[in-house]
Amino acid sequence: MRSKTFLATFLLFLIILFSSLSVVSAYMTSNQMNMLKEKSVAEYQMMIISLTKDIAILTEREKSKDYTKDVNALINNYAKYYEKHNITIALNKLELTEPEKVATKNIEVSFINREREYYIFITGALSEPFQNYQLDYHYNVTKSIMDMKNIQHILLFVGIVFSVITVLALHFILSGIFKPLNIVAKTSKKIADGHYSERIYIKGKHEVAAMAAGFNRMAEQIENQICLLEKESAQKQQFVDNFAHEIRTPLTSIYGYAEYLQKAALNEEEIIESAQFIIEEASHMKKISNSLLELATLRHYKLIENKISIPQLFEYIKHTMQNVLNERKIQFNYSSDTDILEGQEDLIKSLLLNLCTNAVKACPSNNGIIHLKADRLRDKVIISVTDNGCGIPEENISKVTEAFYRVDKARSREQGGAGLGLAICQQIAAVHGAKLTVESSINIGTIIKVTFTTS
């Protein structure tokens, strides 16, 4: 584009420049020639008048003599005078065979080029009664013509010099104009090649700078989208890997015990024991299936919101978990400084039961403490579940809401966990427009907060 612009602009400049120089040169040449011709004709006419008068005086004075010699002498004097001005004259006597034609003959003006010399030639008859004399006039205009050609050469040289200057100026101007565009082109090529962090840095408030700013915003959006796609792709792959790993263990157990039942000679007790293992593993797979179904359903779920009494909600959670709390001798308490939460009650119950169940699993038996709390902060309701359990390593906190992710895989597997509880909690919070955050320290405990924004 830069080359095309350069060539088009330079060719247009050359056409305009040399067309203008040609017009100016032609006008100056034509004007100069017209001036020389007008000057020559005027001078010739004055010469005719002067000669006619002088010859008339000679004829009056020498009526009885032949005045031809005197006329020749007169012409010689004229010729010597005009020779100093590059003018050559000659007077020729004509034979008057057709006097009427000679009398009416006009002067003839022509331009002669002879051996690299240029002349204005004028010829014509003298005035009556001496129309039998013809005066030839040669004006040498070589110097004027050469001066004119020198001026034309100078104009051509000036045109060439201006063309060279224009080439250089146009090169630098277009370089300055197209430099930002070249940067944009190179940067866009790098982005197309996968370098999504590339940006354009152009200072100023002109259109190109505005375009660069828009391009950077577009590149940032593209980078964010690419990062999001890569993250989602990685999460999907991780989900598939985790799911395959999670489902392999119960399938292996089921297959193993089924084969054992088929091939081994077992007594009734061994058959019941093997069948129990198969039932337990099948039950685990059913839990995984239900959790996955719940997780998939929540992604496009439309809430049915109503007002929920927080004290009653907390009391329900405590009552539901009372058996497991008593079994592990874990202390459970709750408090609330707000009464109402808007949301879908069954989902909120599922959210809190999942969080409290995870807290129970993390707490040590006999001296575990779980605290369920609701706080209001301006237009927000924050529900938190705090435990004094084993905690989560800092590097794992960001992953705990991923499907099938378990911090302690062996321990979670023993407790029947599939690593889907917090993923479901995250999805329930998302459909309510809430934010789930995790704070944890090893051997100190974990705080999981769900922040709801009220209208």
N, C-alpha and C positions, 0 to 999 in steps of 0.2 A: 504494500500500500504506500509505503514511504517512497519507493522508487517511482511508482506510477505518478504520485503527486508531484515529485521532483521533476520528472520528465514533462508532464503536462504543463506545470507552471513555467518551467524554463522555455519550452517551445512557444507557449503563449507570449512570454516576454520577448523572445527573439522575433516572433512575427510582428508584434506591435512595434518593437524598437526599429527593426530594419525597414519595416513599411513606412514608419514615420521618417526615418532618415532618407529613404528613397523619395518620398513626397517632398521633403524639404529640399533635397538635392535637385530634383527635377524643377521645382519651383524657382530655386535660386538660379539654375542654369537658364531656364526659359526667360526669367526676368532680366538676367544679365545680357542675353542675346538680344532681347527686345530693346534694351537700353542702348546697346551698341548699334543696332540697326537704325533706331530713331536718331541717335547722334550722327551717324554716317549720312543718313538721308538729309537731315537738317543742314549738315555741313556741305553736302553735295549741292543742295539747292542754293545755299548762299554763294557757293563757288560759281554756279551757273549764272547767277545774277551779276556777280562781280565781273566774271569774264565777259559777259554780254556787254556790260557797260564799258569795260576797257577796250574791247574790240570796236565798239561803236565810236569811241573817241579816236581810235587809230584811223578808222575809215573816214571820219570827218576831217581829220588833219591831213591825211594822205590820199585825197580823192583821186588825184591823177596818177598815183603810183601803185605798184603792186605791194600790198601790205602783208603778204603771206609771211615773209621773213620776220616782219615785226610781230606778227601773231605768234610765230614759233618762239621768238625770243621771249614774248610775254609768258607763253606756256612754260618755257624753261625756268623762268623766274618763279612761277607758281609751284612748279615741280620741286625746285630746290627748297622752297619754304616748307612745303607739306612733307617733304621727305624726312625732315627732322621729327615729324609726328607719325612716322610709319605709314604714310599715305603716298601712294604712287598714282599720278594722273597722266593721262595722254589725251590729246585732242586730234581727232581724225576728221579729214574733210571728206564728205560724202558726195556721190554723184546723184544729183536730184532728178531721178527719173520719174518718181511719183511724189512730188512735193506735198500733195495733200496728206499722204500717209505719214511722211516724216513730220509734218507739222502737228499731227495729232498723236504722235508716238509718245507714250508715257515712259517714265524712267523704269528700269528693271533692276531689282535688287536680288542678289543671290549670295549663297554662302559657299566658299570654295575651300577644299582641303587639298593642299598641294605639298607633297614631300614633307609631311609632318609640320606644315605651316598652314595657318588658317587665315582666310581673307574674307572680307565683305566686299563684294564686287557690285558696283552700280554703274549703269550706262544709260545714256539718254542724250537727246539733242539740245543744243542751246536754244534760247528763246528767239523768237522772230526779231530781226530778219536774218538771223544767222543759224537757222535750223539745218543748214548744210554742214554744220560742224557737230561732231559727236564727241562727248566727253566721257572717257572711261576712268573710273575711280576704283582703286584697290586699297583697301584699308587692312593692314596687317594686324589681326587681333590675336595672334598666337600667344602673346604674353597674358592677355586677359583669359583666354581659354585655358592655358596652363595653370594660371592662378586658380581658376575655377576647379580644375581637376585636382589641384593640390588641396583645395578646401574639401572636395569630395573624399579624397584619400584620408584627410584628417578626420572627417566625419565617420568614415569607415573604421579608422583606427580607434576613435573614441567609442564607437559602437562595440568593437571587439573588447576593448578594455572594460566597458560597462558590463559586457556579457560575462567576462571572467570574474569581475567583482560580484555580479549577481549570482553566479554559480556558487562562489564561496559563501556569500551571505545566505543564499537559499539553503545551502547544505547545513550551515550552523542553525538557521531558524527552524528548519524541519527536524533537525536532530533534537533541538530543544522541545519541539512540539510532540514528536513521536517517541521521545525517551520514556515518558510515563506509559504510553501505550505498549511499548516494548516490554516494560516491566510487568504490565498487566498480562501480556501474552506469555511471557516466560513463567510467571507465577501460576497462571491458569494451567499451563502445560505440566508444571510440577504437581499441582493439585490433581490433575487428570492422571498423573503417573502414581498417585497414592500418597504424596507428601501433603497431607491435609492440614498440617500446622503452618504452612507457608502463608505469609501475609504481604500486602503491598504497603510501602511506606512512602507516601507522597505528601509533601507539605504544601500549604496554600489553601485558598478558598475558591479556586477556579473549578470549572466543570470536571476536569480530570481528577482533581482531588476528591470531589464529591462522588465521582464514579468509583474511585479507589476505596472510599469509605463504604459505599454500598457493596462493592466486591468483597471487602473484608467481612462485612456482616453476613453475606451469602456464604463465604468460605467457612465462617465460624458455625453457621447453621449446618452446613454440610458436614463439618468435622464432628459436631455434636451428634448429628444423625448417624454418621458412620460409627462413632464410638458407642452410641446407643444400640445400633444393630449388632456391633461386635459383642457388646456386653450381653445382649439378648441371645445371640447365637451361642456364646459361651455358657450362658445359664441353661439354655435348652440342652446343650450337649452334656452339661453337668447333671441336669435333671435326668436325661436318658441314662447316663452312666450310673447315677445313684439309684434310679429305679431298677435298672438291670441288676445292680448289686443287691438291692434290698429284696427283690423278688426271688433271686437265685437261692438264698438260704432256705426259705420255707419250701420252695419247689423241690430242692435237693432232699430235704427231710421227708417230705410227703412221698417222693419217689422211692427213697430208701426204705421207709417203713412199709410202703405198699409192696415193694419187691420182697421185703423180709416176710411179710404176711403170706405172700404167694408161694414162696419157695421153701420156707422153713417149716418144720413140724413143730408147732407151738401148742402150749397148753392154753387153757382159757384165760388165765391171768396174764400171760404174755400177749395174747391177742388183744385183750382189753387195754393193756398198757400201750401197745403199738397204735391201736385205734385212737387212744387219747392224744398221743403225740400228733397224729395226722389231723385230728380235730383242732388242736391248739394252733398248728401251723396254718391250717385253712382259715381259722378265725383271724389270725394275724393278717393274712392276705385279704380277708374281707374288710378288715379295718382300713388297710391301705387303700383298697378300692373305694370305700365310702369316703375316705378323706380326700382322695383325688377327685371324686365326683363333686364333693362339696367345694373344693378349691376351684374346679372348672366352672361350677355354677355361679360362684361369687363374682367372677370376672365381668359378667354382663348382667349383674343382679340389679333389679329396681327395688329400692327400699319402700317399705310400708311403715312410715314413721308414726310414732305416737309418744306421748309423755310417759317416761319411766320413773318410778319412785326409786331413788338411789338407795335409801335405807332398806326398803323391801328387797331390792336386787341383791344387796350385800348379805342380807339375812338368808336369802335363797341359796346363795353360793356357799355360805357356811353350813347350812343344813345339808346340802347335797354332798358336801365333802366330809361330813362329820365322821363317817365310818373310817375312811382312810386316815383322817387326822388322828382319830383315837388309836387306830392300829399302830401308827408310827409315833404316837405320843408327840405330836407337833402342835404348838400353840398357834391359834389363829384368832386375830382380832381385826376389827375394821372401824373406820371413822369417816365422817363426812361433814363438810361445812356447807354443802348445797344439797337440795332435795330432789331436783328434777333434771333429767337428761332426756333429750329428744333423740329417738332412734328406733330401730326394730328390736323389740325386746328379746326374741329368741336368739338373734345373732349376737347381741350384747352379752347374753348369758353364756353362749358358746365361747365367746372371746374370753370372758373372765374365767370360766371353768378351765379353758386350755392354759391360761397364764398361771392360775393357782395350782393346776396339776403339775406343771413344769416346776413350780416353786417347791411343791411337796417332794418331787423326785430329787431336787437339788439339795434339800435340807437334810441334815443328819437326824437320825432317829433319836427320840428322847429329849433333845434340847433344841429342836428346830423351831423357828418363829417366822410366821408369815403375817404381814400387815397389809390389808386392803384399804385404800384411802381415796377419797374424792375431794378435790379442791377446786374452788372457782377463782379464776384470775381474769378480771374484767370480762371479756366476751368469750372466755374459754373455760371448759370444764376438763380438769386433768385427773384421770383415774390411774392410780399407780399400785403395783403389786411389788412388795419388798420382801426379800427373804434373807436369811443369814446362812445360805448354803455355800456350796463349793466355789461358786463364781464361774465366770467365763474368761478365758485368756483374751487379752486385748485384740490380738490379731484375728480372733474368730468372731468378734462381736458383729462385724458387718455382714457375716455370712449366716448368722443363726436363723434369719427369716427365709433362707433359701429352702426349697422343697427337698426333703430327704437329708438335709444337712444335720449332723449330730456332732456335738463337741466331743463327747466320749461315746464312740460307737458301740463298744462292748457293753458298757453300763446301760446305755439306752435300750439296746437290744434285749437285755435281760429283763428290763422293766416294761417291755412291750411297745416301746416307742418306735415310730417310723420316721421321725424327723419332719413331720408335716404340721405339727401343732402350731408353731410360730408362723409358718407360711400362711396357714388359714387365718390366724390372728391378724397378720399384716393385711390380708385381703379384706377381712371384715372391717378393719379400721379404714382402709382405702375407700370402700363403698359408702362409708359414713363421712368421708371427707376429713378423717382424723389422721393424725400422725403417730406412729408407734416408734418409740426410742428405747434403747437398751443402755443401761449403765451397770458396769459390773467390775468387781475386783476379786482376784483369786483368794479363796479362803475367808473372804469377808462377806460377800453376798452380792445379790443382783437386784436392781430396780428397773422394772419395765413400766414405762409411762405411755398412756394413750391420751393424746390431747385432742379434745373435740372443740370445734368452733361453733358457738351458738349464734343464732341470728339476732 
